[in-house]
């Protein structure tokens, strides 16, 4: 009973390690390219991760994926439930997740 503060305090060690290491980790090339709009830093990050000089193909793939995501139409939950083609799949997933919660499988 008297040792619980030590167990509670043990979480500090991984947190401190993460705080010390975090500034030395490179930023994500996708974040640099899509959010910061910094192509040169994104190229350097891709070169560091992939270990090759020419990363223009990877840059173009990220940009093409970003364009495809912008062109994707979002639907609401009600529209999704009204679509007959996906209604049973959604119902199956909801029932399965409900059973997981009720049977305690998440606790295991």
Buried (B, 14 or more C-beta within 10 A) or exposed (E): EEEEEEEEEEEEEEEEEEEEEEEEEEBBBBEBBBEEEBEEBBBBBBBEEEEEEEBEEBBEEBBEEEEEEEEEEEEEEEEEEEEEEEEEEEEEEEEEEEEEEEEEEEEE
